[in-house]
Amino acid sequence: MAVAMVTAAVQQTPTVDEPVYVGAAAVYLHEHSLRVNPEHPPLGKLVIATGVAAAGPRYDASFTGNQQRIGQHLLYGSGNDPWRVMFWARLPVIVLTLLFGLVVWAFARDLAGPAAGLVALALYAFSPDVIAHGSLATLDVPAAGFLLTSVWLLWRARLRPTRHLPLAGAALGAALATKAAALPAVPVLLALAAVSARHACVAGRRRERLLRAAAGAGVVALAAVAVVWAAYLVVDPRLRWAPEQHVPVVHGLRGLLVRLLPFPLEYRDGLRMQFAFENQPWQGFLFGRLYTGSLWYYLPAALLVKTPLGMLALWAVGAVALCARRRLRPAAAYLLAPTGVLLAAAMTGSRDLGTRYALFVPVFLAVAAGCALAVRWRWLPTVTWLLVLWVAVSSLRTFPYYLPYSNEAFGGPARTHLRLHDSNVDWGQDLGRLARRLRERHRGERVWLVYKGSGVPSAYGIHAPDPRLVPPEQVHGLLVVSDSALAKARGRLAELVADSHPVEEVGHSITIFRR
């Protein structure tokens, strides 16, 4: 897993969101200001900032612009090497992703023994989605991993609540301080904290157990709130908040939720911005259909495409084992309830842009899948390890192109762009590979480019105009189109593509046509 993630980190150019987070990390380091990317809490960007600090890029404090331009200026306009800066920014997330794998292993081992721990760890380590996003300087894997860590510690608190409940609260706070998308899990985890505290007090009277349960939930809540505040204070101890973006007014239940949260104003204003994003008309693409808005079944369908088939089977067997085996039944609430609540919340979102919004599913269900070995069927261990082998082979076959992975039932990575778009397949990661391909095979040819991403083509030696800005009869030579742009091609671009023929593809995310 480490080899796969480091390879991806070295070879991939910045994806759409990464310059924003890297730019925010640099601002944290040099200005101690929360002005950049306030819609997300700071902890994940503080993790990225450790790598940015190690890279030591030149920082231009005089530059002004929006958060995307700040990140692009750091990478391309300040005399820095974008390859070096991006690798170091990604490295702390890679380390965290590997550490969360140890949590997966330990959790499954606690539930069903050493073999279950190995199965869970294997599924996590070979998960294409986890590898893909664990190798990027983004927030999705850290948020999911901190949530799993909190749930594991809550499970352990059933036996030793004094030690584990504060740690569980700290891990929950870390998740909340990384992405506000973790908020729907809070009621579930507080309920689990109460259950664990009450379970540990088996000898007390009913009233005493109820008090212990309430105290357990309270300890977790207080620790979580403290970690969120600490994340903001680390960036700016004076909390000088002067938002440069418009902070929308939020009404109704959402507005009440924002007002009641015991978090800094910066957190609550960021949540208001996120709610405003949800009100925008985003475009989605699923199974060849381009649409505006969202489909409630988008995430389950996308997970079906982008999860190895053997992994899907083991998730199902593990979930059944958790519910069917009496010894494991208490653990079902700890693993399946947070997963279900978070998935239901994500399915109501308006941005059908990728399985990264449900990355907690492969993380949590890897632990559940390990519990498949608890079923006492003689043939099941052999089948389980064969399925794990199938997952490993499927994952290795897509190396090093993990972002566009899809399983064999849907044609593999080369055909993902026919069914999904955006971070599922093409997030701007292959600009460097495209530059190398053009140098090696198409040197001297006229190139036209429609690129969807945050990279700057000229920084990689690609000097290609946009074919949509000139009359069609002037567009001759190579027409290079990002597959996310291809999925949404309408009007001029659709006409240009229709009159061209495909020559080759780059990284399963960019198609080269000849016109």
N, C-alpha and C positions, 0 to 999 in steps of 0.2 A: 504493500500500500504506500509506504514511504517512497519507494522508487517511482511508482506510478504518479504520485502527486508532485514530486520534485520534477520529474520529466515534463509534466504538463505545465508546471509553473515556469520552467525554463523556456519552453517552446511557444507559449501562448502570449499574444499581445493583449493589451488591456481590454477587458470586457466593458460593457456599457456602464455598469455601476462603479467599477473599481476606481477610476480617476477621482470620483466624488469622495469616496472614503479615504483614499490616499491623500488627496488635497486637504480634507478635514483633519486627518492625522497630523499633517505638517503644520496646519494652523494651530492645532492644540499644542504642539511642541514649541512653536516660535512665538505665538501671540497669547496663548492661554485664554482663548476665546471660543465660545460655543456658537459663533455666528454662522458657521458653515455646516450644512446638512443637519439643521436642528430637528427635522422630522424624525430622525432616528436618535435614540439615546447614545451616549458616548462610549460605553465600555468596549464594544467590538472595535471601534476605531482607535481606542487606546491600545488594544492588543496589536492592531496593525501599526500603530505609532512606534512600538518597540522595534519593529523591523525597519521602519522609515528612519528612525534615529540611528540604527546601525549602518544604514546605507549612507547617511550624512549628505543628502542632496543639497544643492544650493537653493535657497529660498528667497523669493523676491517679495518682500512685504509690501512693496508699493503697487503691486498688481491689483487691479479691481476687475470684478466680473462675477458672473454667477458661479455656483459651486462646480458645475461641469467645466467651466473655463479655467477656474483656479487649479483644478487637478490636471487639466491638459497643459496649462502653462508650466506647472511644476515638472511634468514629464518631458515636455517638448520645447518649452520656450525659455528655460532657465539655464541651459548648458549642461543638463544632466543626461546620463545614459538611461533611457526609459527601461531597457531590459534589466539593468542592474537594480534600479529603484523598485520595479515591480516584483522582481524575485525576492528581495529582502522584505517588501511589504507583505508578500504572500507567505513567507516562511513561518511567522508566528501562528498563522491560522493552520498551516500544515501540522505544526507541533501540537496544537490544541486538538486537531482532528485525531491524531494518533493517540493522545492521552484519553480522549473519549472512547476510543476502541477498548482501552483497558477497563473503563467503566462498564461497557457492554459485556466484556468477558466476566468481570467480577459479579455483575448482577445475575447473569444467567447461571454462573457457577453456584451462587448462593441459593438460587431457586431449585436447580435440578442436577447439580453435580458438575465435575470437571469436564466431562464430555459435552454437556450442554453448553458450557462456557466456550469450548473450542468451536462448536457449531455456530454459536452466536457471533463470535469474533470473526470467523471465516466469512459469514454473510456480510458483516459490516465492512470488513477489509476489502471485499471484492465488489461492494455495491458501486455501480457506475455513477450513480447520482452523488453519493457521499464523496467519492474520489474527485469527481468533477468540481464540486463546489467547495470541497475541503482544500483544494489547491488554488483557490482564488482569495483575494483580499476583500472578502465580502462578509456578511453577518449571519448568513443562514445556518451554516454548520455550528458556529459558536452558540447561537441561541438554542438550537435543538439539543446540542450536547450538554449545555448547562441545565436544561430542563430534565434530561434523562438522569444527570447526576443528582439533581434534587430528589427525583422519584426514588432512585436507588437508596439514597440516604434515609428517606422516609421509610422505606421497607426495613432497613437495618434498625431504625428507631423503634421498631416493634419490640426489640430486645434491649436496646440501650438508648433510651430516649434522651437522656441528659447529654450524651456525647453527640448524637447524630441530628437532633432536631435543629439546633442552631446552625450546623453546617448545611442542612437541607435548606434552611431559610436563606443562607448566604448564596447557595447555588441558584435558588429561585430568583433572588435579587439580581444575580449576575445575568440570568436570562432576560429579566425585565429591563435591565440596564443595557442590554444589547439590542433587542428588538421589542417594540411594543406589541408585536403580534403574539407574544407569549402571555398577554393579559388574560385571554379566555381560560387558560389553565389554572389561574390563581384560585378560584373557588374550589376546583377539584383537588388541588394540592393541599389547600388548607383543610379540606375535609379529610384527606388521607392523613395529614398530620394529627388531626384529632383522633382518627381511628388508631393510629400507631401508638399515641400516648395512652389511650384508653386500654389498648391491648397489653401494654407493658404493666399496667396496674391491675393485674388479675385478682389480687387478694383484697383489694379495697372494697368499701361499700359502693352502692350505685352512685350516690351523690359525689363521693370522692373520685370515682372514675370519670364522672361528667366534668368535674372541675379539672382533673388532669387533662382530659380531652381539650377543654377550652384553653387551658394554659399551653398545651402543645401547639395548637393552632396559633395562639398569640405569639409564642416565641418565634415560630416560622415567619409570621407576618412582620414582626418587628425587625428581625434580621434581614428580611428582604427589603424593607423600606430603608434600612440603614445602608445597605449596599448600593441602592439606587442613588441615594443622596451622596454617598462617598464618591461614586463615579463622576458626578457633576462637579463636586468640590475639588477633585483631583485636577480637573481641567482648569477650573476657574474658582479659586477659594472665595472670591468675593461675589460670585454669581452675577456678573454684570450682564444683564440680559437686555439687549436692544435689537430685536429681530429686524433683519434686513428684508425678509419676505413678509408678505401679507399673512397675518394670522386670522383665519376665518372665524366667524362666530358659529358655534355649534349649539343646536337646540335639542329639545326632546330628551330621550333617555341617554343618548350619547353625551349631550351637554351636561346632564346631571352626573354621569360617570366621570367626566373630565373634572368637574368641580370637586367631586368627593375624593379623588385620588390624593393620598398623602405624600405626593411627590413634588419636586421643585416645579416652579412655574414653567421653566424651560421644557420639562418633560410633558407637561399638560398642553403647552402650546404646540409642541411637536405632534402630539396626538391629534390636536385639532387640524393640523396640516394633513395628517394621514387621512382623516375623515373627509377632508376636501378632495384628496386624490380619489377616494372611493366614489365620489360623485361625478367624476369625469367620464366621458364616453370612450372607454378604451376599446381597441380592436383585438379580437381573438381569432385564432385559426385552429381548427380541429378537424381532422380527417378530410382535408381539402376544402373545407367550408370557411370562408372569411365572413366574420360577423362583427357587429358593434354591440357592446354590452358584455354580458357574461352568461355562461351556461352553468347551471348548478352541478352538472355531472362532469365538468371539464377536468377537475383534478383527479377523480377516480379513473377517468378514461386515459388521461396522460400517464398516470402511474401504471396502468395496465400496459401501455406501450413501452415505457422506459424502465420497467423492472424485469430482471431476468426471470424466465419462466420457472426455473427451479426455486427461486426465491419466493415467488408468489405461492407456489405449492407449500413450501415450508412455513410461510406466514400463516396460511390457513390451518395447517395441522397444528402448529404451535398455539394458535388462538383457541382451537377446539380443546387441546390438551389442558390449557389453563382453566377453561370452564368445566371440563369433564372430570379431571383428577381432583379428588377431594383435598389432597395435600397442597395442590397448587391454586385452588380456587380463590383464596384470599389475595393472591398476587394478580389475579385478573383485573381487579379494580385498579391496581397500581400501574399496570401496563396498558390495558385496553381503554380505560375511561379517559385518561388524558389524551391518548391518541384520537379517540372518537370525538371528543369535544373540540380539540384543535382542528381536526379535519373538517368537522361541521362548520366551525367558524370560518376557516379558509374557503370553504365552498360557497359561502355567502358573499365573498369579496367580488369586486368588479374587475379585477385585473387577471385575466386568463393568460398569464405570461410565462408559466413554467412550473415544473414540479418542485422548484426551490421553495415555493410557498408551502409545500407539504413535506419538507425534508425530514421532519420529525417522524414520519411514517417508517422509512427504512431504518432509522436509528432505534426507535422503540420496538418495532416488530422483529428486529434481529434478535433481541433478547427473548421475545415470545417464541420465535422459531426454535431457539435452543431447547425450549421445553418440550419439543416434539419427542425427544428421547425419553421423556417420563412415561409415555404410553407403553404399556407392557405387551407389545406385540413382537414376536420373535424376529420377524423380517424387517421391522421398522428401522433399526439402526443402520442396516445395510442400505435401505432405500434412502435414508436421510443423508448418508455420506455420498451416495451416488448423485443426489440432487445438489449437494454442496459442490461436488466436482463439476457438475454441469454449469453451475453458477460461475465457478472459477474460470472454466474454459470460455464461457460467453463473455466474461469481463476481460479476460486476457486478449481475446480476439479483437476487441475494440481499441486496445492500447495503440497510441496514446490519445485517441480521440474520444474522450469520455463524455463531453457535453452533448454530442449528437447521438449518443447510444440509444438504440431501441432493440428489443429482443427479437429472436428469430421469427416469431409468429408475425411480426410486422415488417420483416425484410431487413433488419439490421440497420446499422448507422447510416448506410448509404441511402436509405429510403425514409429516414425520419422526417426530412423536410417536406415530404408529401403529406404528412399527417399533423405535424406540429411546427411551431415557429418560436422565435425569440430565444430565451435562455434554455429551451429544450434542445436546441440544435445549433443556432447561429446567434451568438451574443457578441460578435465582433472579435472573436479570439484568434482568427486565422489570418490577420493582415500580414504578419511576418512570414508565414508560410506562403502566402500569395506572392509576396515580393520575391522570395527565393524561387518559386515556380516560374515566374515571369522572366527572371534572369537566366534560369537554366534552359528553358524550353522556348521562350518567345522573345528573346532579346531583339530589340530594334523594331518590333511590331507596334502598330498603333493600338492603344488601349483606352477603353472607355470604362468608367467605374461607377457603380451604384453600391456604395458601402454603407452598411448599417452597423454602427459601432462608435466607440469613443476614441479609437486610435486615429492618428494623423497620417494618412497614406504617404505624404511626401517625406516624413521622417524615416520611412523604410525604403525610400527610393522609388516609390510609385507616383508618377506624375501623369495622372489620367483625369480628363474632364468628365463632367456629368453629362451623359448622352441626352438627358431629358431637357437640356437647356439649348439645344440646337435643333434645326430641322432634321427629320429622320434620314433624309437622303445624304446627309453629311456623316452619318455614323457608319463607318466601315472599319473592319479590323476585328479586334477582340472586344467583346462586350462582357464585362465581369460584373456579376450581380450577387450580392449577399442573399442567401436563401431566405432570410426573414423578409427582405424586400421583395424577393420573388414570390413569396406566399401572398403578399398583399398587392402584387402588381396589378394596376389598373391604368387605363388611359394610355399615355405615351409609352410608358415602360412596357406594358403588356403588348403593344404593337411592335416595339423593337424586338422583344423576345420572340414573338410569333414569327418574325421574319429572319430569325437566326437559328443556327443549329448548335447543340451542345458539343463541346470539344472534350472537356474534362472537368473534374471537380477538385476542390482543395479542402482537405480536412473535413469532408462531408458537410461543409457549411457555406461554401462559396462555389458558384458554378461559372465556368468560363464558356462563353458562346463565341462562335465566329459569325460575323455578319459581313 
